[in-house]
Amino acid sequence: MHFKTDACEIAVIIFIHTHSRNGNYNLHLHVILTEGVFFSSN
């Protein structure tokens, strides 16, 4: 996407997960990224 202004922000949620389903130590990240943007002027 291209916007005519740079006054927009994306939303990202990142959290650390330290175990797998079977309980073993498995350090990894989960990342949730929005598809759109937020304009702070609104």
N, C-alpha and C positions, 0 to 999 in steps of 0.2 A: 504494500500500500504506500502511496505517496500523498503527503499532506502539504498544503500551501503554507503551513506554519509549523514551527518546531515546538510550540507550546502544548504538547501532548505528552501523556505519561502512559506507560504500559503497566499492567498489574502482573506481578510474579510472586508466587508462593513457593518457597524452597524449604524442605525440612530434611533432617538427617534421620535415617532409619538404621538401627544398629543390629538388627537380627533378621533372619530369614523365617519362612513359615515353620520350619521344623525346629526353630529355637537356636540354631547355630549362629555364631557371631558373623555378620556379613554387613559391614559398613558400606552404605550407599546413600545417594541423594534421590529424593523425589522432587520433581519440578512441575509446577502447574503454571502455565502461561496463558493469558487471555488472548482471544482472537482479535479483539478490538482495542481501542485506546480510550483514555479519559482526557478530556480537555479541562484544564483547571479554571478557565474563564467562565465556565457554565455553573 
